[in-house]
Amino acid sequence: MAYGVSEPDDPVTLKIVVAGGFGVGKTTLVGAVSEIRPLRTEEDLSDLGTAVDDTSGVESKTTTTVALDFGRIRIREGLLLYLFGTPGQSRFWFMWDEIAIGAVGAVVLADTRRLTDCFSSIDYFEKRGLPFIVAVNCFDGAERYDPDTIAIALDLDPGTPVVLCDVRNRESVKEVLIKVIEHSMTR
């Protein structure tokens, strides 16, 4: 090192897991906000998969995440946020423990047309004590509910935030990520 010149410190990284049911928008959320080309492990839905994947409500879905999605956001110099999207189908849940290692918090993405699909994600994070919020992806044509009504329907612990969002919109996703970081800091 030259005199008077310091080497940059390793950046601080925060990791957030994005989970939820099949077809709820996890891949779209990661892609909408990532500043790098997101890593996606999507494959075409197969005939074999249709026997186990419930596509009701997402009939136009033709691909599925088979490992994870990854994106990165630079919050400021020296502070990075890593996003890891989980696969939604139960046959891929064995990967969740590895994906969640080191996470500061999680987003459980929900769809009001298939609200019960997010129960397993909520249970997963509650059992592990990982702070999470519920972000309701407001799909076109889906009925909109008040966040308090959704919290009651999901039987969330008091203080678990519920926010409405559009995962296609970068600013909306940023608000979701701010909320999960704020919530994680209070825990």
PyMOL CGO cylinders between C-alpha atoms (Angstrom):
from pymol import cmd
from pymol.cgo import CYLINDER

trace = [
    CYLINDER, 0.00, 0.00, 0.00, 1.33, 3.42, -0.95, 0.3, 1, 1, 1, 1, 1, 1,
    CYLINDER, 1.33, 3.42, -0.95, 1.76, 6.05, 1.74, 0.3, 1, 1, 1, 1, 1, 1,
    CYLINDER, 1.76, 6.05, 1.74, -1.52, 7.92, 2.41, 0.3, 1, 1, 1, 1, 1, 1,
    CYLINDER, -1.52, 7.92, 2.41, -3.63, 5.58, 0.25, 0.3, 1, 1, 1, 1, 1, 1,
    CYLINDER, -3.63, 5.58, 0.25, -5.87, 3.14, 2.05, 0.3, 1, 1, 1, 1, 1, 1,
    CYLINDER, -5.87, 3.14, 2.05, -7.34, 0.02, 0.58, 0.3, 1, 1, 1, 1, 1, 1,
    CYLINDER, -7.34, 0.02, 0.58, -11.14, 0.01, 0.46, 0.3, 1, 1, 1, 1, 1, 1,
    CYLINDER, -11.14, 0.01, 0.46, -12.76, -2.01, 3.23, 0.3, 1, 1, 1, 1, 1, 1,
    CYLINDER, -12.76, -2.01, 3.23, -14.83, -5.04, 2.36, 0.3, 1, 1, 1, 1, 1, 1,
    CYLINDER, -14.83, -5.04, 2.36, -18.39, -3.90, 1.78, 0.3, 1, 1, 1, 1, 1, 1,
    CYLINDER, -18.39, -3.90, 1.78, -21.05, -4.62, 4.37, 0.3, 1, 1, 1, 1, 1, 1,
    CYLINDER, -21.05, -4.62, 4.37, -23.65, -6.93, 2.90, 0.3, 1, 1, 1, 1, 1, 1,
    CYLINDER, -23.65, -6.93, 2.90, -27.22, -7.52, 3.95, 0.3, 1, 1, 1, 1, 1, 1,
    CYLINDER, -27.22, -7.52, 3.95, -29.15, -10.54, 2.74, 0.3, 1, 1, 1, 1, 1, 1,
    CYLINDER, -29.15, -10.54, 2.74, -32.92, -10.68, 2.30, 0.3, 1, 1, 1, 1, 1, 1,
    CYLINDER, -32.92, -10.68, 2.30, -34.85, -13.79, 1.33, 0.3, 1, 1, 1, 1, 1, 1,
    CYLINDER, -34.85, -13.79, 1.33, -37.93, -13.46, -0.89, 0.3, 1, 1, 1, 1, 1, 1,
    CYLINDER, -37.93, -13.46, -0.89, -40.37, -16.34, -0.45, 0.3, 1, 1, 1, 1, 1, 1,
    CYLINDER, -40.37, -16.34, -0.45, -44.00, -17.15, -1.22, 0.3, 1, 1, 1, 1, 1, 1,
    CYLINDER, -44.00, -17.15, -1.22, -46.21, -19.45, -3.20, 0.3, 1, 1, 1, 1, 1, 1,
    CYLINDER, -46.21, -19.45, -3.20, -45.88, -20.60, -6.77, 0.3, 1, 1, 1, 1, 1, 1,
    CYLINDER, -45.88, -20.60, -6.77, -46.40, -17.80, -9.30, 0.3, 1, 1, 1, 1, 1, 1,
    CYLINDER, -46.40, -17.80, -9.30, -46.69, -14.98, -6.77, 0.3, 1, 1, 1, 1, 1, 1,
    CYLINDER, -46.69, -14.98, -6.77, -43.99, -12.78, -8.36, 0.3, 1, 1, 1, 1, 1, 1,
    CYLINDER, -43.99, -12.78, -8.36, -40.74, -13.53, -6.54, 0.3, 1, 1, 1, 1, 1, 1,
    CYLINDER, -40.74, -13.53, -6.54, -38.64, -13.62, -9.72, 0.3, 1, 1, 1, 1, 1, 1,
    CYLINDER, -38.64, -13.62, -9.72, -40.28, -10.41, -10.95, 0.3, 1, 1, 1, 1, 1, 1,
    CYLINDER, -40.28, -10.41, -10.95, -39.60, -8.66, -7.62, 0.3, 1, 1, 1, 1, 1, 1,
    CYLINDER, -39.60, -8.66, -7.62, -35.89, -9.53, -7.69, 0.3, 1, 1, 1, 1, 1, 1,
    CYLINDER, -35.89, -9.53, -7.69, -35.58, -8.50, -11.35, 0.3, 1, 1, 1, 1, 1, 1,
    CYLINDER, -35.58, -8.50, -11.35, -37.43, -5.21, -10.88, 0.3, 1, 1, 1, 1, 1, 1,
    CYLINDER, -37.43, -5.21, -10.88, -34.97, -3.83, -8.37, 0.3, 1, 1, 1, 1, 1, 1,
    CYLINDER, -34.97, -3.83, -8.37, -31.63, -5.55, -9.03, 0.3, 1, 1, 1, 1, 1, 1,
    CYLINDER, -31.63, -5.55, -9.03, -28.88, -3.31, -10.35, 0.3, 1, 1, 1, 1, 1, 1,
    CYLINDER, -28.88, -3.31, -10.35, -27.11, -6.24, -11.91, 0.3, 1, 1, 1, 1, 1, 1,
    CYLINDER, -27.11, -6.24, -11.91, -28.57, -8.67, -14.39, 0.3, 1, 1, 1, 1, 1, 1,
    CYLINDER, -28.57, -8.67, -14.39, -30.36, -11.01, -11.98, 0.3, 1, 1, 1, 1, 1, 1,
    CYLINDER, -30.36, -11.01, -11.98, -29.48, -14.68, -11.83, 0.3, 1, 1, 1, 1, 1, 1,
    CYLINDER, -29.48, -14.68, -11.83, -32.58, -16.67, -12.65, 0.3, 1, 1, 1, 1, 1, 1,
    CYLINDER, -32.58, -16.67, -12.65, -32.95, -20.43, -12.62, 0.3, 1, 1, 1, 1, 1, 1,
    CYLINDER, -32.95, -20.43, -12.62, -36.24, -20.65, -14.44, 0.3, 1, 1, 1, 1, 1, 1,
    CYLINDER, -36.24, -20.65, -14.44, -37.20, -23.65, -16.51, 0.3, 1, 1, 1, 1, 1, 1,
    CYLINDER, -37.20, -23.65, -16.51, -40.26, -24.41, -18.59, 0.3, 1, 1, 1, 1, 1, 1,
    CYLINDER, -40.26, -24.41, -18.59, -43.09, -26.10, -16.75, 0.3, 1, 1, 1, 1, 1, 1,
    CYLINDER, -43.09, -26.10, -16.75, -43.08, -29.76, -17.71, 0.3, 1, 1, 1, 1, 1, 1,
    CYLINDER, -43.08, -29.76, -17.71, -45.87, -32.25, -18.16, 0.3, 1, 1, 1, 1, 1, 1,
    CYLINDER, -45.87, -32.25, -18.16, -44.58, -34.09, -15.09, 0.3, 1, 1, 1, 1, 1, 1,
    CYLINDER, -44.58, -34.09, -15.09, -44.68, -30.88, -13.07, 0.3, 1, 1, 1, 1, 1, 1,
    CYLINDER, -44.68, -30.88, -13.07, -48.29, -30.16, -13.95, 0.3, 1, 1, 1, 1, 1, 1,
    CYLINDER, -48.29, -30.16, -13.95, -49.27, -33.18, -11.89, 0.3, 1, 1, 1, 1, 1, 1,
    CYLINDER, -49.27, -33.18, -11.89, -47.85, -31.53, -8.74, 0.3, 1, 1, 1, 1, 1, 1,
    CYLINDER, -47.85, -31.53, -8.74, -47.92, -27.77, -9.47, 0.3, 1, 1, 1, 1, 1, 1,
    CYLINDER, -47.92, -27.77, -9.47, -51.25, -26.07, -8.85, 0.3, 1, 1, 1, 1, 1, 1,
    CYLINDER, -51.25, -26.07, -8.85, -51.48, -23.48, -11.62, 0.3, 1, 1, 1, 1, 1, 1,
    CYLINDER, -51.48, -23.48, -11.62, -55.00, -22.35, -10.75, 0.3, 1, 1, 1, 1, 1, 1,
    CYLINDER, -55.00, -22.35, -10.75, -54.97, -18.58, -10.72, 0.3, 1, 1, 1, 1, 1, 1,
    CYLINDER, -54.97, -18.58, -10.72, -51.73, -18.51, -12.73, 0.3, 1, 1, 1, 1, 1, 1,
    CYLINDER, -51.73, -18.51, -12.73, -52.78, -20.50, -15.79, 0.3, 1, 1, 1, 1, 1, 1,
    CYLINDER, -52.78, -20.50, -15.79, -50.64, -18.37, -18.11, 0.3, 1, 1, 1, 1, 1, 1,
    CYLINDER, -50.64, -18.37, -18.11, -47.44, -19.20, -16.17, 0.3, 1, 1, 1, 1, 1, 1,
    CYLINDER, -47.44, -19.20, -16.17, -45.07, -21.19, -18.38, 0.3, 1, 1, 1, 1, 1, 1,
    CYLINDER, -45.07, -21.19, -18.38, -41.86, -21.25, -16.32, 0.3, 1, 1, 1, 1, 1, 1,
    CYLINDER, -41.86, -21.25, -16.32, -40.85, -21.93, -12.74, 0.3, 1, 1, 1, 1, 1, 1,
    CYLINDER, -40.85, -21.93, -12.74, -37.82, -21.24, -10.55, 0.3, 1, 1, 1, 1, 1, 1,
    CYLINDER, -37.82, -21.24, -10.55, -35.98, -24.49, -9.86, 0.3, 1, 1, 1, 1, 1, 1,
    CYLINDER, -35.98, -24.49, -9.86, -33.19, -23.25, -7.56, 0.3, 1, 1, 1, 1, 1, 1,
    CYLINDER, -33.19, -23.25, -7.56, -33.15, -19.54, -6.72, 0.3, 1, 1, 1, 1, 1, 1,
    CYLINDER, -33.15, -19.54, -6.72, -33.17, -16.00, -8.01, 0.3, 1, 1, 1, 1, 1, 1,
    CYLINDER, -33.17, -16.00, -8.01, -30.36, -13.60, -7.08, 0.3, 1, 1, 1, 1, 1, 1,
    CYLINDER, -30.36, -13.60, -7.08, -30.08, -9.85, -7.36, 0.3, 1, 1, 1, 1, 1, 1,
    CYLINDER, -30.08, -9.85, -7.36, -27.95, -7.11, -5.88, 0.3, 1, 1, 1, 1, 1, 1,
    CYLINDER, -27.95, -7.11, -5.88, -28.52, -3.48, -4.95, 0.3, 1, 1, 1, 1, 1, 1,
    CYLINDER, -28.52, -3.48, -4.95, -25.87, -0.96, -3.85, 0.3, 1, 1, 1, 1, 1, 1,
    CYLINDER, -25.87, -0.96, -3.85, -27.47, 1.03, -1.05, 0.3, 1, 1, 1, 1, 1, 1,
    CYLINDER, -27.47, 1.03, -1.05, -24.47, 3.35, -0.79, 0.3, 1, 1, 1, 1, 1, 1,
    CYLINDER, -24.47, 3.35, -0.79, -20.71, 3.02, -1.10, 0.3, 1, 1, 1, 1, 1, 1,
    CYLINDER, -20.71, 3.02, -1.10, -19.69, 0.08, 1.05, 0.3, 1, 1, 1, 1, 1, 1,
    CYLINDER, -19.69, 0.08, 1.05, -23.23, -1.25, 1.66, 0.3, 1, 1, 1, 1, 1, 1,
    CYLINDER, -23.23, -1.25, 1.66, -24.77, -3.93, -0.56, 0.3, 1, 1, 1, 1, 1, 1,
    CYLINDER, -24.77, -3.93, -0.56, -28.12, -5.67, -0.38, 0.3, 1, 1, 1, 1, 1, 1,
    CYLINDER, -28.12, -5.67, -0.38, -28.36, -9.20, -1.74, 0.3, 1, 1, 1, 1, 1, 1,
    CYLINDER, -28.36, -9.20, -1.74, -31.76, -10.62, -2.67, 0.3, 1, 1, 1, 1, 1, 1,
    CYLINDER, -31.76, -10.62, -2.67, -32.35, -14.36, -2.79, 0.3, 1, 1, 1, 1, 1, 1,
    CYLINDER, -32.35, -14.36, -2.79, -35.67, -15.55, -4.20, 0.3, 1, 1, 1, 1, 1, 1,
    CYLINDER, -35.67, -15.55, -4.20, -36.76, -19.04, -3.23, 0.3, 1, 1, 1, 1, 1, 1,
    CYLINDER, -36.76, -19.04, -3.23, -38.62, -21.51, -5.43, 0.3, 1, 1, 1, 1, 1, 1,
    CYLINDER, -38.62, -21.51, -5.43, -42.30, -21.66, -4.53, 0.3, 1, 1, 1, 1, 1, 1,
    CYLINDER, -42.30, -21.66, -4.53, -43.19, -25.32, -4.90, 0.3, 1, 1, 1, 1, 1, 1,
    CYLINDER, -43.19, -25.32, -4.90, -42.97, -27.63, -1.90, 0.3, 1, 1, 1, 1, 1, 1,
    CYLINDER, -42.97, -27.63, -1.90, -40.71, -30.09, -3.74, 0.3, 1, 1, 1, 1, 1, 1,
    CYLINDER, -40.71, -30.09, -3.74, -37.96, -27.41, -3.69, 0.3, 1, 1, 1, 1, 1, 1,
    CYLINDER, -37.96, -27.41, -3.69, -38.32, -26.42, -0.03, 0.3, 1, 1, 1, 1, 1, 1,
    CYLINDER, -38.32, -26.42, -0.03, -35.29, -28.50, 0.93, 0.3, 1, 1, 1, 1, 1, 1,
    CYLINDER, -35.29, -28.50, 0.93, -33.17, -25.62, -0.45, 0.3, 1, 1, 1, 1, 1, 1,
    CYLINDER, -33.17, -25.62, -0.45, -34.65, -22.97, 1.81, 0.3, 1, 1, 1, 1, 1, 1,
    CYLINDER, -34.65, -22.97, 1.81, -32.38, -23.68, 4.80, 0.3, 1, 1, 1, 1, 1, 1,
    CYLINDER, -32.38, -23.68, 4.80, -29.29, -23.05, 2.68, 0.3, 1, 1, 1, 1, 1, 1,
    CYLINDER, -29.29, -23.05, 2.68, -30.78, -19.95, 1.05, 0.3, 1, 1, 1, 1, 1, 1,
    CYLINDER, -30.78, -19.95, 1.05, -31.79, -18.44, 4.41, 0.3, 1, 1, 1, 1, 1, 1,
    CYLINDER, -31.79, -18.44, 4.41, -28.37, -18.76, 6.07, 0.3, 1, 1, 1, 1, 1, 1,
    CYLINDER, -28.37, -18.76, 6.07, -27.13, -15.30, 7.04, 0.3, 1, 1, 1, 1, 1, 1,
    CYLINDER, -27.13, -15.30, 7.04, -30.32, -13.45, 6.11, 0.3, 1, 1, 1, 1, 1, 1,
    CYLINDER, -30.32, -13.45, 6.11, -31.27, -10.39, 8.16, 0.3, 1, 1, 1, 1, 1, 1,
    CYLINDER, -31.27, -10.39, 8.16, -34.90, -10.66, 7.14, 0.3, 1, 1, 1, 1, 1, 1,
    CYLINDER, -34.90, -10.66, 7.14, -37.40, -11.95, 4.64, 0.3, 1, 1, 1, 1, 1, 1,
    CYLINDER, -37.40, -11.95, 4.64, -40.27, -10.89, 2.44, 0.3, 1, 1, 1, 1, 1, 1,
    CYLINDER, -40.27, -10.89, 2.44, -43.22, -13.26, 2.21, 0.3, 1, 1, 1, 1, 1, 1,
    CYLINDER, -43.22, -13.26, 2.21, -44.89, -12.37, -1.07, 0.3, 1, 1, 1, 1, 1, 1,
    CYLINDER, -44.89, -12.37, -1.07, -48.65, -12.98, -1.14, 0.3, 1, 1, 1, 1, 1, 1,
    CYLINDER, -48.65, -12.98, -1.14, -51.44, -12.96, -3.69, 0.3, 1, 1, 1, 1, 1, 1,
    CYLINDER, -51.44, -12.96, -3.69, -54.97, -12.27, -2.38, 0.3, 1, 1, 1, 1, 1, 1,
    CYLINDER, -54.97, -12.27, -2.38, -56.41, -14.67, -4.97, 0.3, 1, 1, 1, 1, 1, 1,
    CYLINDER, -56.41, -14.67, -4.97, -54.39, -17.51, -3.37, 0.3, 1, 1, 1, 1, 1, 1,
    CYLINDER, -54.39, -17.51, -3.37, -53.64, -16.23, 0.11, 0.3, 1, 1, 1, 1, 1, 1,
    CYLINDER, -53.64, -16.23, 0.11, -53.26, -19.68, 1.66, 0.3, 1, 1, 1, 1, 1, 1,
    CYLINDER, -53.26, -19.68, 1.66, -50.22, -20.29, -0.58, 0.3, 1, 1, 1, 1, 1, 1,
    CYLINDER, -50.22, -20.29, -0.58, -48.08, -18.11, 1.70, 0.3, 1, 1, 1, 1, 1, 1,
    CYLINDER, -48.08, -18.11, 1.70, -48.85, -19.97, 4.96, 0.3, 1, 1, 1, 1, 1, 1,
    CYLINDER, -48.85, -19.97, 4.96, -45.88, -22.32, 4.60, 0.3, 1, 1, 1, 1, 1, 1,
    CYLINDER, -45.88, -22.32, 4.60, -43.49, -19.37, 4.09, 0.3, 1, 1, 1, 1, 1, 1,
    CYLINDER, -43.49, -19.37, 4.09, -44.87, -17.61, 7.16, 0.3, 1, 1, 1, 1, 1, 1,
    CYLINDER, -44.87, -17.61, 7.16, -44.52, -20.81, 9.21, 0.3, 1, 1, 1, 1, 1, 1,
    CYLINDER, -44.52, -20.81, 9.21, -40.96, -21.29, 7.98, 0.3, 1, 1, 1, 1, 1, 1,
    CYLINDER, -40.96, -21.29, 7.98, -39.76, -17.85, 9.09, 0.3, 1, 1, 1, 1, 1, 1,
    CYLINDER, -39.76, -17.85, 9.09, -41.73, -17.86, 12.34, 0.3, 1, 1, 1, 1, 1, 1,
    CYLINDER, -41.73, -17.86, 12.34, -40.20, -21.21, 13.38, 0.3, 1, 1, 1, 1, 1, 1,
    CYLINDER, -40.20, -21.21, 13.38, -36.70, -19.92, 12.66, 0.3, 1, 1, 1, 1, 1, 1,
    CYLINDER, -36.70, -19.92, 12.66, -37.20, -16.53, 14.32, 0.3, 1, 1, 1, 1, 1, 1,
    CYLINDER, -37.20, -16.53, 14.32, -36.21, -14.68, 11.15, 0.3, 1, 1, 1, 1, 1, 1,
    CYLINDER, -36.21, -14.68, 11.15, -37.91, -11.27, 10.95, 0.3, 1, 1, 1, 1, 1, 1,
    CYLINDER, -37.91, -11.27, 10.95, -40.23, -11.00, 7.96, 0.3, 1, 1, 1, 1, 1, 1,
    CYLINDER, -40.23, -11.00, 7.96, -42.90, -8.84, 6.44, 0.3, 1, 1, 1, 1, 1, 1,
    CYLINDER, -42.90, -8.84, 6.44, -45.77, -9.82, 4.19, 0.3, 1, 1, 1, 1, 1, 1,
    CYLINDER, -45.77, -9.82, 4.19, -45.88, -7.96, 0.87, 0.3, 1, 1, 1, 1, 1, 1,
    CYLINDER, -45.88, -7.96, 0.87, -49.12, -8.37, -1.04, 0.3, 1, 1, 1, 1, 1, 1,
    CYLINDER, -49.12, -8.37, -1.04, -48.53, -8.26, -4.78, 0.3, 1, 1, 1, 1, 1, 1,
    CYLINDER, -48.53, -8.26, -4.78, -51.51, -6.31, -6.16, 0.3, 1, 1, 1, 1, 1, 1,
    CYLINDER, -51.51, -6.31, -6.16, -52.16, -8.23, -9.36, 0.3, 1, 1, 1, 1, 1, 1,
    CYLINDER, -52.16, -8.23, -9.36, -54.34, -6.60, -12.01, 0.3, 1, 1, 1, 1, 1, 1,
    CYLINDER, -54.34, -6.60, -12.01, -57.94, -7.67, -11.43, 0.3, 1, 1, 1, 1, 1, 1,
    CYLINDER, -57.94, -7.67, -11.43, -57.33, -9.08, -7.94, 0.3, 1, 1, 1, 1, 1, 1,
    CYLINDER, -57.33, -9.08, -7.94, -59.47, -7.86, -5.09, 0.3, 1, 1, 1, 1, 1, 1,
    CYLINDER, -59.47, -7.86, -5.09, -57.64, -5.39, -2.84, 0.3, 1, 1, 1, 1, 1, 1,
    CYLINDER, -57.64, -5.39, -2.84, -57.87, -5.73, 0.91, 0.3, 1, 1, 1, 1, 1, 1,
    CYLINDER, -57.87, -5.73, 0.91, -56.74, -3.53, 3.76, 0.3, 1, 1, 1, 1, 1, 1,
    CYLINDER, -56.74, -3.53, 3.76, -53.39, -4.69, 5.23, 0.3, 1, 1, 1, 1, 1, 1,
    CYLINDER, -53.39, -4.69, 5.23, -55.00, -5.13, 8.67, 0.3, 1, 1, 1, 1, 1, 1,
    CYLINDER, -55.00, -5.13, 8.67, -57.60, -7.49, 7.17, 0.3, 1, 1, 1, 1, 1, 1,
    CYLINDER, -57.60, -7.49, 7.17, -54.84, -9.50, 5.52, 0.3, 1, 1, 1, 1, 1, 1,
    CYLINDER, -54.84, -9.50, 5.52, -52.87, -9.68, 8.79, 0.3, 1, 1, 1, 1, 1, 1,
    CYLINDER, -52.87, -9.68, 8.79, -55.94, -11.09, 10.53, 0.3, 1, 1, 1, 1, 1, 1,
    CYLINDER, -55.94, -11.09, 10.53, -56.60, -13.59, 7.72, 0.3, 1, 1, 1, 1, 1, 1,
    CYLINDER, -56.60, -13.59, 7.72, -52.98, -14.80, 7.94, 0.3, 1, 1, 1, 1, 1, 1,
    CYLINDER, -52.98, -14.80, 7.94, -53.06, -14.88, 11.77, 0.3, 1, 1, 1, 1, 1, 1,
    CYLINDER, -53.06, -14.88, 11.77, -49.82, -12.90, 11.90, 0.3, 1, 1, 1, 1, 1, 1,
    CYLINDER, -49.82, -12.90, 11.90, -48.10, -12.07, 15.16, 0.3, 1, 1, 1, 1, 1, 1,
    CYLINDER, -48.10, -12.07, 15.16, -48.80, -8.49, 16.27, 0.3, 1, 1, 1, 1, 1, 1,
    CYLINDER, -48.80, -8.49, 16.27, -46.28, -6.12, 14.76, 0.3, 1, 1, 1, 1, 1, 1,
    CYLINDER, -46.28, -6.12, 14.76, -45.63, -8.17, 11.62, 0.3, 1, 1, 1, 1, 1, 1,
    CYLINDER, -45.63, -8.17, 11.62, -45.92, -5.58, 8.84, 0.3, 1, 1, 1, 1, 1, 1,
    CYLINDER, -45.92, -5.58, 8.84, -48.18, -6.10, 5.84, 0.3, 1, 1, 1, 1, 1, 1,
    CYLINDER, -48.18, -6.10, 5.84, -47.63, -3.85, 2.82, 0.3, 1, 1, 1, 1, 1, 1,
    CYLINDER, -47.63, -3.85, 2.82, -49.25, -3.62, -0.60, 0.3, 1, 1, 1, 1, 1, 1,
    CYLINDER, -49.25, -3.62, -0.60, -46.96, -3.53, -3.61, 0.3, 1, 1, 1, 1, 1, 1,
    CYLINDER, -46.96, -3.53, -3.61, -46.58, -3.98, -7.34, 0.3, 1, 1, 1, 1, 1, 1,
    CYLINDER, -46.58, -3.98, -7.34, -43.51, -6.17, -7.91, 0.3, 1, 1, 1, 1, 1, 1,
    CYLINDER, -43.51, -6.17, -7.91, -43.18, -4.88, -11.47, 0.3, 1, 1, 1, 1, 1, 1,
    CYLINDER, -43.18, -4.88, -11.47, -42.48, -1.39, -10.15, 0.3, 1, 1, 1, 1, 1, 1,
    CYLINDER, -42.48, -1.39, -10.15, -38.95, -0.65, -8.92, 0.3, 1, 1, 1, 1, 1, 1,
    CYLINDER, -38.95, -0.65, -8.92, -40.05, 2.09, -6.50, 0.3, 1, 1, 1, 1, 1, 1,
    CYLINDER, -40.05, 2.09, -6.50, -42.73, -0.14, -5.00, 0.3, 1, 1, 1, 1, 1, 1,
    CYLINDER, -42.73, -0.14, -5.00, -40.19, -2.94, -4.46, 0.3, 1, 1, 1, 1, 1, 1,
    CYLINDER, -40.19, -2.94, -4.46, -37.75, -0.49, -2.87, 0.3, 1, 1, 1, 1, 1, 1,
    CYLINDER, -37.75, -0.49, -2.87, -40.44, 0.43, -0.32, 0.3, 1, 1, 1, 1, 1, 1,
    CYLINDER, -40.44, 0.43, -0.32, -40.92, -3.27, 0.48, 0.3, 1, 1, 1, 1, 1, 1,
    CYLINDER, -40.92, -3.27, 0.48, -37.18, -3.73, 1.03, 0.3, 1, 1, 1, 1, 1, 1,
    CYLINDER, -37.18, -3.73, 1.03, -36.95, -0.63, 3.22, 0.3, 1, 1, 1, 1, 1, 1,
    CYLINDER, -36.95, -0.63, 3.22, -39.81, -1.97, 5.33, 0.3, 1, 1, 1, 1, 1, 1,
    CYLINDER, -39.81, -1.97, 5.33, -38.20, -5.39, 5.84, 0.3, 1, 1, 1, 1, 1, 1,
    CYLINDER, -38.20, -5.39, 5.84, -34.87, -3.80, 6.82, 0.3, 1, 1, 1, 1, 1, 1,
    CYLINDER, -34.87, -3.80, 6.82, -36.61, -1.42, 9.26, 0.3, 1, 1, 1, 1, 1, 1,
    CYLINDER, -36.61, -1.42, 9.26, -38.57, -4.34, 10.74, 0.3, 1, 1, 1, 1, 1, 1,
    CYLINDER, -38.57, -4.34, 10.74, -35.43, -6.45, 11.05, 0.3, 1, 1, 1, 1, 1, 1,
    CYLINDER, -35.43, -6.45, 11.05, -33.64, -3.62, 12.87, 0.3, 1, 1, 1, 1, 1, 1,
    CYLINDER, -33.64, -3.62, 12.87, -36.39, -3.45, 15.52, 0.3, 1, 1, 1, 1, 1, 1,
    CYLINDER, -36.39, -3.45, 15.52, -36.11, -7.17, 16.31, 0.3, 1, 1, 1, 1, 1, 1,
]
cmd.load_cgo(trace, "trace")
